[in-house]
Amino acid sequence: MPLFDTYDGTELAYHLVGEGEPLICLPGGPMRAARYFGDLGGLSRTRRLVLFDLRGTGDSAVPQDPSTYRIDRLVDDVEALRAHLGLEQADVLGHSASGELAAIYAAKYPQRLRSLTLITPGTGTLGLPATDQDRRDAAELRAHEPWYAEARAALEEIQAGRATPEAWAGIRPFMYGRWDAAAQAHAAASPGQRNAEAGSLYYPESGLDTDATVAALRELPVPVLVLAGEYDGGPSPDRAAELAALFPQADFAVQRGAGHFPWMDDPGAFTRTVAAFLDPDVSSVQAGGIRLAYRTWGDPAAPPVVLAHGRGGSSLDWTGIAEQLASRHRVYALDFRGHGLSDWPGRYSFEFFRDDLHAFLEARNLSGATVVGHSMGGAAALLLAERYPALVGTLVIEDAPPLLPLDPPRAPAEQPSEELGYDWQVVPSIDAQLNAPDPAARELLGEITAPVLVVGGARSHIDQKQLVWMARQIPAGQFTSVDAGHLVHADNPQGFLAALRSFGVG
């Protein structure tokens, strides 16, 4: 457990979890020991978490001066930690009450900040206090839960000014998306992890300059993520959206089915959202209610090429090809829903992937771009070009299934035991469509107006005769074969690139 002395000589502690670039994590409570973070739902697999015990909490010492528990004075402890870690600029994450602490730190030390992640953050000291109605509205979303009546009665007692330890304990289920054994244990640990005296001094009655802080945040020159829980009442998603609107470079996300501790409710959804934000090579867009992550290469002013991966893949599958294409193109590679760092909503079909591609092209203003789709991504691109012929400029289909019924049908697949980089539900959903595809998908091939190159892998399991047939159904379609398996661009990248160049791409 590392220790360091802060500005007034108080010895403070922090805990290191995981590998990668450091991420300073400020705990809420207010004034709760940082161990309630755990590994932040597995975020420690991509970042080294610096879990900071604020003064007077966890393994940090109690200061001589209790007034240093004020939120605006704790800011200098955060700055002392950054300096102790030797970071020129820090990535800072603040949860709950420490969302406000992190924001005030950002306002005071913007030059020392690289990014700001605010998880279900407090908003009151920033001029956006949560209201009793916010909490009642959030509570109403849980009316179907077996514990609701008792928890709602406890909430009404608190809002009537009759707060007791029993009432505070009674509303704990509202803080979690699932009131299961893990959530109950997490909540039960809270009183023993919190310094109540320090918490009572965290928000001073006077002395905070909200206007100056907000003015500084409106000029903050760093990326900000504000993540709200769908079921949270403090802040509600609406209040958190208002907070995000203060920042000039803010991403805003609502985690479905989550409460105040979203990494407890759905670790995968939480880590994908935060990891995508923290990775400087990844961007995200909201497309049709789904957050889609993507990567880019090349000059933004160059002609655009959009790369669409196959089932079970991600944007990273295209790295080598993208780097080659980037010499003459602006290259975009997206993660479809259920894959990589995009949202995993649990429902999948070729039509949903078509809609992802459609929404992505519109969100990035890429109408008329060249689209290159492999396998599942190629099938989605074909469906898009059928329905919206003017949206796609040029189309390359890499060894994509021609959506003819499989004979024999594909048997049900067994889910692997290891952790996957995609949602397993994609597999049975797409297999069902491959066994019995919508005939309109092949009947409308003649509606495609874009020039289309169908690239087959000579050693692929896909029937190459069917690919030749598919290319012939498209008015401006042509077929070429490359000595490769199904993963043409990975098995023979130079052959794949040569095929693209012969088609005028690359």
Backbone torsions as a table, in degrees:
resi	resn	phi	psi	omega
1	MET	NA	107.1	-178.6
2	PRO	-70.3	148.0	178.5
3	LEU	-129.6	155.5	172.2
4	PHE	-154.8	158.9	177.4
5	ASP	-95.8	129.7	179.1
6	THR	-88.7	-170.5	-168.9
7	TYR	-58.6	-30.9	-177.8
8	ASP	-104.5	13.9	177.8
9	GLY	88.6	-3.7	178.1
10	THR	-68.7	133.5	-179.2
11	GLU	-86.0	120.8	-176.7
12	LEU	-114.7	151.7	-175.4
13	ALA	-119.8	154.2	171.4
14	TYR	-146.5	163.2	-176.5
15	HIS	-127.0	139.0	-177.9
16	LEU	-106.7	128.1	-179.5
17	VAL	-133.7	124.9	173.4
18	GLY	93.6	-172.5	-175.8
19	GLU	-128.2	160.1	176.3
20	GLY	111.7	-165.4	178.5
21	GLU	-64.6	140.1	-177.7
22	PRO	-69.5	143.8	176.0
23	LEU	-129.3	110.6	179.1
24	ILE	-74.0	123.0	-175.9
25	CYS	-114.5	120.2	-176.5
26	LEU	-104.4	121.4	-175.1
27	PRO	-82.6	152.7	178.6
28	GLY	-90.1	-145.1	-179.7
29	GLY	133.7	-67.9	-6.5
30	PRO	-69.7	155.0	176.1
31	MET	68.5	51.3	174.9
32	ARG	-107.2	142.1	178.9
33	ALA	-60.9	147.2	-169.9
34	ALA	-72.9	-10.4	-175.3
35	ARG	-65.8	-15.0	177.4
36	TYR	-67.4	-16.2	176.0
37	PHE	-65.9	-28.6	-172.4
38	GLY	59.0	-129.6	174.7
39	ASP	-107.5	21.3	179.5
40	LEU	52.6	49.9	174.2
41	GLY	68.1	17.0	-177.9
42	GLY	100.5	5.1	175.9
43	LEU	-60.4	-22.0	179.3
44	SER	-64.8	-12.1	177.3
45	ARG	-73.2	-20.9	-178.9
46	THR	-118.4	-16.2	179.6
47	ARG	-135.4	148.7	173.3
48	ARG	-86.8	110.3	-176.0
49	LEU	-80.4	126.4	174.1
50	VAL	-103.4	95.6	-174.5
51	LEU	-88.2	108.9	-169.3
52	PHE	-94.3	121.8	170.1
53	ASP	-84.6	108.9	177.0
54	LEU	-60.4	155.2	-177.7
55	ARG	-50.2	136.5	179.1
56	GLY	81.0	4.3	179.7
57	THR	-126.7	155.5	176.4
58	GLY	53.3	-125.2	-177.8
59	ASP	-96.8	7.5	176.4
60	SER	-85.2	153.2	-177.0
61	ALA	-76.5	157.0	173.9
62	VAL	-81.3	129.3	-178.1
63	PRO	-75.6	159.5	175.9
64	GLN	-72.1	-32.2	-175.9
65	ASP	-105.3	107.8	-178.8
66	PRO	-62.6	-21.1	-179.5
67	SER	-67.2	-14.3	179.0
68	THR	-76.2	-1.8	173.1
69	TYR	-77.1	-10.9	179.0
70	ARG	-59.2	142.2	-177.6
71	ILE	-57.5	-38.2	-176.9
72	ASP	-75.3	-15.7	175.5
73	ARG	-94.5	-25.6	174.5
74	LEU	-63.5	-23.2	178.1
75	VAL	-53.7	-38.3	-177.1
76	ASP	-74.0	-22.3	171.3
77	ASP	-68.6	-38.7	177.4
78	VAL	-62.8	-43.2	178.9
79	GLU	-65.1	-37.2	177.4
80	ALA	-65.8	-36.5	177.3
81	LEU	-65.5	-44.3	177.8
82	ARG	-56.8	-46.8	-179.8
83	ALA	-64.3	-40.9	178.7
84	HIS	-61.0	-37.8	179.9
85	LEU	-75.6	-9.8	178.8
86	GLY	73.2	28.8	-178.6
87	LEU	-94.6	124.5	175.0
88	GLU	-63.9	-43.8	174.4
89	GLN	-136.4	145.0	-173.7
90	ALA	-117.2	146.0	164.7
91	ASP	-88.6	124.4	-174.5
92	VAL	-122.8	131.5	175.4
93	LEU	-116.7	129.6	176.4
94	GLY	-123.4	134.1	179.6
95	HIS	-113.2	139.0	171.8
96	SER	56.3	-123.5	-178.7
97	ALA	-60.1	-29.3	178.7
98	SER	-81.7	-5.0	166.2
99	GLY	-61.7	-40.3	176.2
100	GLU	-68.0	-41.1	177.1
101	LEU	-59.7	-44.6	179.6
102	ALA	-63.8	-38.3	179.5
103	ALA	-67.0	-41.9	178.6
104	ILE	-66.5	-36.6	174.3
105	TYR	-60.3	-44.7	179.9
106	ALA	-60.8	-39.1	-179.9
107	ALA	-67.7	-35.3	-176.8
108	LYS	-84.8	-34.6	-175.3
109	TYR	-126.5	55.0	-176.4
110	PRO	-61.1	-30.9	-178.0
111	GLN	-72.2	-14.8	-179.1
112	ARG	-98.3	6.1	-174.1
113	LEU	-111.6	135.3	174.0
114	ARG	-101.7	-37.1	175.8
115	SER	-156.3	159.2	-177.7
116	LEU	-132.2	122.0	178.9
117	THR	-116.6	118.9	-176.7
118	LEU	-114.2	112.6	-175.5
119	ILE	-103.8	119.3	-176.2
120	THR	35.3	58.6	-169.1
121	PRO	-78.9	149.8	166.9
122	GLY	-62.8	152.6	-175.4
123	THR	-131.4	-8.9	-171.7
124	GLY	-61.8	-44.6	-178.0
125	THR	-72.2	-6.6	178.2
126	LEU	-104.3	17.4	174.6
127	GLY	82.5	14.7	-177.6
128	LEU	-132.0	62.0	-174.3
129	PRO	-65.7	140.7	171.2
130	ALA	-67.4	145.9	-176.9
131	THR	-109.9	164.5	174.0
132	ASP	-59.0	-35.0	-180.0
133	GLN	-68.1	-36.1	175.3
134	ASP	-54.9	-46.0	-175.7
135	ARG	-72.5	-35.1	176.6
136	ARG	-67.0	-40.9	179.3
137	ASP	-63.9	-41.7	178.5
138	ALA	-65.7	-40.4	179.1
139	ALA	-61.8	-37.8	-177.5
140	GLU	-62.3	-26.5	177.8
141	LEU	-64.9	-17.1	-177.4
142	ARG	-105.2	17.3	-174.0
143	ALA	-61.1	-20.0	-179.3
144	HIS	-83.7	-7.4	-175.5
145	GLU	-78.2	145.8	-177.7
146	PRO	-65.6	-22.6	-178.9
147	TRP	-93.2	1.2	-168.7
148	TYR	-60.0	-48.8	-172.9
149	ALA	-58.8	-44.6	-179.2
150	GLU	-67.5	-41.8	-179.8
151	ALA	-68.5	-36.8	179.0
152	ARG	-66.3	-38.0	177.2
153	ALA	-63.2	-38.8	177.9
154	ALA	-65.8	-39.1	177.7
155	LEU	-63.3	-41.0	179.6
156	GLU	-65.0	-36.0	176.2
157	GLU	-62.6	-44.6	-180.0
158	ILE	-64.2	-43.8	-177.8
159	GLN	-71.9	-17.7	175.6
160	ALA	-87.9	3.4	178.6
161	GLY	87.1	14.1	-179.0
162	ARG	-113.4	49.8	-179.6
163	ALA	-71.3	128.7	175.6
164	THR	-131.1	162.7	175.5
165	PRO	-54.8	-36.0	179.5
166	GLU	-67.0	-38.6	178.9
167	ALA	-66.9	-42.8	178.1
168	TRP	-61.9	-40.6	176.9
169	ALA	-65.0	-32.8	-176.7
170	GLY	-67.6	-26.1	-178.0
171	ILE	-92.6	2.4	-178.2
172	ARG	-55.3	-37.7	-179.7
173	PRO	-57.8	-28.5	179.3
174	PHE	-66.5	-16.9	-175.3
175	MET	-82.7	-9.5	-174.1
176	TYR	-126.2	147.0	176.7
177	GLY	-71.7	-28.7	176.6
178	ARG	-132.1	120.9	179.8
179	TRP	-90.2	66.2	-178.8
180	ASP	-100.4	-172.7	-175.6
181	ALA	-62.0	-39.0	179.8
182	ALA	-64.6	-43.1	179.1
183	ALA	-65.1	-41.6	-179.4
184	GLN	-63.8	-40.1	177.7
185	ALA	-67.2	-39.9	178.9
186	HIS	-62.5	-43.8	-179.7
187	ALA	-68.8	-39.5	-178.0
188	ALA	-65.1	-25.9	-179.9
189	ALA	-77.2	-15.8	-171.6
190	SER	-59.0	-48.5	-176.8
191	PRO	-58.5	-38.3	-179.3
192	GLY	-75.2	-14.1	-179.5
193	GLN	-98.5	-6.3	-171.5
194	ARG	-109.6	137.4	173.0
195	ASN	-91.5	98.4	-173.5
196	ALA	-64.1	-38.2	180.0
197	GLU	-63.6	-45.6	178.8
198	ALA	-63.4	-39.1	179.3
199	GLY	-62.1	-33.8	-179.7
200	SER	-71.0	-18.4	179.7
201	LEU	-102.4	-2.0	-173.5
202	TYR	-63.9	-44.9	179.3
203	TYR	-101.6	103.3	-178.5
204	PRO	-71.5	152.2	179.7
205	GLU	-69.0	-24.5	179.3
206	SER	-152.4	166.3	173.6
207	GLY	105.4	-10.7	177.3
208	LEU	-89.0	128.6	-179.7
209	ASP	-96.8	84.9	-176.3
210	THR	-62.1	-42.3	-177.2
211	ASP	-60.5	-43.1	-179.4
212	ALA	-67.6	-39.1	178.9
213	THR	-63.6	-47.6	-179.5
214	VAL	-62.6	-40.6	178.7
215	ALA	-60.6	-39.9	178.8
216	ALA	-68.2	-38.5	-179.8
217	LEU	-66.7	-31.6	178.2
218	ARG	-66.9	-15.8	178.7
219	GLU	-110.2	7.8	-173.1
220	LEU	-62.8	122.3	-172.9
221	PRO	-92.3	31.9	-178.5
222	VAL	-131.1	157.2	177.0
223	PRO	-69.9	143.6	-177.1
224	VAL	-131.4	136.7	170.5
225	LEU	-114.8	126.8	171.1
226	VAL	-112.8	117.2	-178.4
227	LEU	-115.0	121.9	179.8
228	ALA	-110.1	156.4	173.2
229	GLY	-97.3	137.1	-178.4
230	GLU	-55.0	-37.3	-175.0
231	TYR	-96.9	2.8	-175.6
232	ASP	-79.1	139.4	175.7
233	GLY	-104.5	-6.8	-179.0
234	GLY	-148.2	80.6	10.9
235	PRO	-92.9	151.9	167.8
236	SER	-71.0	160.3	175.3
237	PRO	-55.1	-36.7	179.0
238	ASP	-64.9	-43.0	180.0
239	ARG	-67.1	-39.6	178.5
240	ALA	-65.0	-35.5	177.0
241	ALA	-64.3	-38.1	176.6
242	GLU	-63.0	-38.6	177.2
243	LEU	-64.5	-46.3	-180.0
244	ALA	-57.8	-33.7	-177.8
245	ALA	-66.9	-15.3	178.1
246	LEU	-70.7	-27.4	-170.7
247	PHE	-94.2	140.7	-179.9
248	PRO	-74.2	-20.3	-177.7
249	GLN	-128.5	60.1	-173.7
250	ALA	-108.0	137.8	164.0
251	ASP	-101.8	142.7	180.0
252	PHE	-126.9	134.2	179.9
253	ALA	-140.6	144.7	173.2
254	VAL	-115.4	121.1	178.1
255	GLN	-86.0	117.4	-177.7
256	ARG	-66.1	139.5	176.5
257	GLY	73.1	11.7	-175.6
258	ALA	-108.6	153.3	173.9
259	GLY	-106.6	-134.3	-174.0
260	HIS	-83.0	-15.2	-179.1
261	PHE	-122.8	73.7	-168.2
262	PRO	-63.4	-26.6	178.8
263	TRP	-69.8	-20.3	175.0
264	MET	-78.7	-36.2	-171.8
265	ASP	-78.2	-39.9	177.8
266	ASP	-152.7	87.1	-175.7
267	PRO	-56.4	-39.8	-178.2
268	GLY	-63.3	-48.0	179.6
269	ALA	-60.9	-41.2	-179.3
270	PHE	-63.8	-50.9	-175.1
271	THR	-67.6	-35.2	178.4
272	ARG	-63.7	-42.7	-179.3
273	THR	-65.8	-46.6	-176.2
274	VAL	-73.3	-40.8	179.6
275	ALA	-63.6	-39.5	178.0
276	ALA	-62.7	-40.9	179.8
277	PHE	-66.0	-41.4	-174.2
278	LEU	-77.4	-19.5	-179.8
279	ASP	-80.0	116.3	-177.4
280	PRO	-66.4	-15.4	179.7
281	ASP	-90.7	-0.7	-175.9
282	VAL	-118.6	136.0	171.4
283	SER	-120.2	168.0	179.5
284	SER	-140.1	149.6	171.3
285	VAL	-132.3	152.1	171.0
286	GLN	-90.3	120.3	-175.4
287	ALA	-133.3	108.8	-180.0
288	GLY	61.3	33.9	-180.0
289	GLY	82.4	1.5	179.3
290	ILE	-114.9	134.8	174.8
291	ARG	-83.2	120.8	178.9
292	LEU	-110.3	124.1	176.4
293	ALA	-89.3	149.7	178.4
294	TYR	-154.3	162.7	178.0
295	ARG	-122.7	154.4	-178.3
296	THR	-132.9	152.5	174.4
297	TRP	-140.8	153.8	170.6
298	GLY	88.5	177.1	-177.5
299	ASP	-69.8	125.0	179.5
300	PRO	-58.3	-22.2	-178.7
301	ALA	-88.4	-6.3	-177.5
302	ALA	-78.3	161.8	178.9
303	PRO	-57.9	135.6	-173.1
304	PRO	-83.5	142.6	170.9
305	VAL	-128.1	130.2	-179.8
306	VAL	-112.0	126.2	-177.9
307	LEU	-106.3	127.5	-176.8
308	ALA	-118.4	118.5	-172.8
309	HIS	-78.8	170.9	177.6
310	GLY	-90.0	179.3	-177.8
311	ARG	-61.7	133.8	-179.8
312	GLY	80.8	-0.5	-178.2
313	GLY	-99.4	-161.1	178.3
314	SER	-163.3	178.7	178.1
315	SER	-59.9	-27.2	-179.4
316	LEU	-65.5	-22.3	179.0
317	ASP	-60.1	-24.0	-173.6
318	TRP	-95.6	3.7	-168.2
319	THR	-52.9	-51.3	-177.6
320	GLY	-62.6	-44.5	178.5
321	ILE	-64.7	-43.1	-178.7
322	ALA	-61.4	-41.0	-179.9
323	GLU	-63.3	-34.8	177.3
324	GLN	-71.6	-44.5	-178.7
325	LEU	-67.9	-24.4	-173.7
326	ALA	-67.6	-12.4	178.2
327	SER	-67.7	-23.1	-178.2
328	ARG	-130.6	-1.3	-174.6
329	HIS	-137.4	157.1	163.8
330	ARG	-89.7	116.0	-171.5
331	VAL	-106.7	131.4	176.3
332	TYR	-120.1	130.4	174.0
333	ALA	-127.0	120.2	-176.4
334	LEU	-102.9	158.6	166.5
335	ASP	-96.0	118.5	173.9
336	PHE	-63.9	160.0	172.9
337	ARG	-51.3	143.8	-179.9
338	GLY	78.8	4.6	-177.0
339	HIS	-133.6	147.5	172.8
340	GLY	54.2	-130.0	-174.6
341	LEU	-98.5	7.2	174.6
342	SER	-80.6	172.1	177.9
343	ASP	-65.0	149.2	176.4
344	TRP	-115.3	84.0	-173.5
345	PRO	-77.1	-13.9	175.0
346	GLY	97.4	-11.5	179.2
347	ARG	-121.2	130.2	-171.1
348	TYR	-142.3	148.5	174.5
349	SER	-167.4	164.6	174.0
350	PHE	-58.4	-35.0	-179.8
351	GLU	-67.7	-38.2	176.5
352	PHE	-64.5	-41.1	179.1
353	PHE	-67.4	-36.9	172.7
354	ARG	-57.1	-45.2	-178.6
355	ASP	-66.8	-34.8	174.5
356	ASP	-59.2	-47.1	-178.7
357	LEU	-64.3	-41.9	177.6
358	HIS	-59.6	-51.1	-177.3
359	ALA	-64.3	-36.3	179.1
360	PHE	-65.1	-46.2	179.6
361	LEU	-59.7	-41.0	179.9
362	GLU	-71.0	-41.3	-178.3
363	ALA	-63.3	-33.9	-179.1
364	ARG	-97.9	7.1	178.7
365	ASN	55.8	52.7	-174.5
366	LEU	-113.6	25.3	176.7
367	SER	-56.4	131.7	-179.0
368	GLY	89.6	4.2	-179.5
369	ALA	-70.7	160.2	167.5
370	THR	-77.2	130.9	179.4
371	VAL	-117.4	128.4	177.9
372	VAL	-117.4	118.9	-176.5
373	GLY	-124.3	130.8	177.2
374	HIS	-101.0	129.6	172.0
375	SER	51.9	-115.2	179.7
376	MET	-55.3	-41.6	177.8
377	GLY	-65.4	-32.9	176.0
378	GLY	-68.4	-40.3	177.2
379	ALA	-62.8	-41.4	177.5
380	ALA	-62.7	-39.4	179.7
381	ALA	-66.6	-37.5	176.4
382	LEU	-62.7	-45.5	179.0
383	LEU	-60.6	-38.0	179.4
384	LEU	-65.9	-45.2	-178.2
385	ALA	-66.7	-28.6	175.7
386	GLU	-68.5	-45.2	-174.2
387	ARG	-81.3	-36.5	-177.1
388	TYR	-127.3	74.0	-173.3
389	PRO	-57.1	-33.2	-175.7
390	ALA	-79.0	-10.0	-174.5
391	LEU	-78.4	-26.8	-175.9
392	VAL	-107.9	126.6	179.4
393	GLY	-79.6	-53.6	179.3
394	THR	-138.0	145.9	-173.8
395	LEU	-130.3	130.5	173.0
396	VAL	-119.1	121.9	-178.4
397	ILE	-110.2	114.9	-176.5
398	GLU	-100.4	104.4	171.9
399	ASP	46.9	47.2	-179.3
400	ALA	-89.9	144.2	177.6
401	PRO	-62.3	135.3	-176.5
402	PRO	-79.1	7.9	177.4
403	LEU	58.3	43.1	165.6
404	LEU	-99.9	145.6	-177.6
405	PRO	-56.3	133.0	179.0
406	LEU	-70.1	137.9	179.2
407	ASP	-137.3	106.0	4.7
408	PRO	-77.8	161.6	178.0
409	PRO	-61.4	151.4	179.0
410	ARG	-73.1	131.1	179.8
411	ALA	-74.4	157.4	178.1
412	PRO	-57.3	136.0	-179.4
413	ALA	-89.4	151.1	176.5
414	GLU	-94.8	135.0	-179.3
415	GLN	-72.2	129.3	177.6
416	PRO	-65.3	155.7	-179.3
417	SER	-80.7	-24.9	-177.2
418	GLU	-78.0	160.9	178.0
419	GLU	-68.0	136.8	-176.1
420	LEU	-108.5	156.8	175.5
421	GLY	-90.5	15.4	178.5
422	TYR	-150.3	164.8	-179.5
423	ASP	-79.0	121.3	-177.2
424	TRP	-56.5	-29.8	-177.6
425	GLN	-59.9	-19.5	175.2
426	VAL	-57.8	-39.6	-172.2
427	VAL	-65.5	-56.9	179.2
428	PRO	-63.7	-31.3	179.9
429	SER	-65.1	-46.7	-178.0
430	ILE	-75.5	-36.3	176.6
431	ASP	-58.3	-40.6	179.3
432	ALA	-61.8	-38.6	178.7
433	GLN	-72.7	-34.0	177.2
434	LEU	-66.2	-35.5	178.9
435	ASN	-69.7	-36.3	-177.6
436	ALA	-139.9	72.3	-176.0
437	PRO	-72.5	155.8	174.3
438	ASP	-65.7	121.0	-178.4
439	PRO	-60.6	-22.3	179.9
440	ALA	-60.5	-28.5	-178.0
441	ALA	-60.4	-39.1	179.1
442	ARG	-89.8	-27.1	-179.6
443	GLU	-69.3	-23.5	-176.4
444	LEU	-99.1	7.6	179.2
445	LEU	-57.3	-31.7	179.5
446	GLY	-69.9	-9.3	178.5
447	GLU	-84.4	-9.7	-177.1
448	ILE	-75.1	125.2	-178.1
449	THR	-100.6	-16.6	-178.5
450	ALA	-73.2	150.7	168.5
451	PRO	-62.9	132.9	-174.4
452	VAL	-128.5	129.1	171.4
453	LEU	-109.4	121.8	174.4
454	VAL	-99.2	117.0	-179.3
455	VAL	-103.6	119.4	178.4
456	GLY	-104.2	150.8	172.9
457	GLY	-95.2	117.1	-174.1
458	ALA	-59.0	-25.4	-179.8
459	ARG	-108.5	18.6	-177.7
460	SER	-77.5	158.3	173.4
461	HIS	-76.1	-15.3	177.0
462	ILE	-71.1	134.3	178.5
463	ASP	-65.1	110.6	-174.9
464	GLN	-68.7	-26.8	176.6
465	LYS	-64.0	-35.1	177.8
466	GLN	-68.1	-33.7	177.4
467	LEU	-68.6	-38.7	175.7
468	VAL	-61.9	-43.6	177.4
469	TRP	-59.5	-44.5	-178.8
470	MET	-60.5	-44.9	-179.1
471	ALA	-61.4	-34.7	-178.8
472	ARG	-72.3	-22.5	179.9
473	GLN	-76.7	-17.4	-176.5
474	ILE	-92.9	126.3	-174.6
475	PRO	-52.1	-41.7	-179.8
476	ALA	-113.0	41.3	-177.4
477	GLY	-100.5	150.1	174.4
478	GLN	-147.0	157.2	-177.0
479	PHE	-119.7	142.1	170.8
480	THR	-140.1	148.2	-178.5
481	SER	-111.1	140.4	178.3
482	VAL	-122.7	141.3	179.1
483	ASP	-71.3	89.6	-176.0
484	ALA	-164.6	170.1	171.6
485	GLY	-86.7	-155.2	-176.5
486	HIS	-64.7	-36.0	178.6
487	LEU	-86.2	72.3	-172.8
488	VAL	-58.2	-48.7	-173.8
489	HIS	-69.4	-19.8	177.0
490	ALA	-92.9	-39.4	-178.5
491	ASP	-71.3	-37.7	-177.0
492	ASN	-142.9	71.9	-175.7
493	PRO	-60.7	-37.0	-178.8
494	GLN	-69.2	-38.0	175.7
495	GLY	-65.7	-38.4	178.3
496	PHE	-65.4	-45.6	179.9
497	LEU	-64.4	-36.2	177.6
498	ALA	-63.7	-38.6	177.4
499	ALA	-64.4	-40.0	177.9
500	LEU	-63.8	-44.2	-178.2
501	ARG	-63.0	-39.4	179.8
502	SER	-65.4	-19.0	179.6
503	PHE	-96.9	0.5	178.7
504	GLY	91.9	14.0	179.4
505	VAL	-117.6	125.3	177.3
506	GLY	111.6	NA	NA
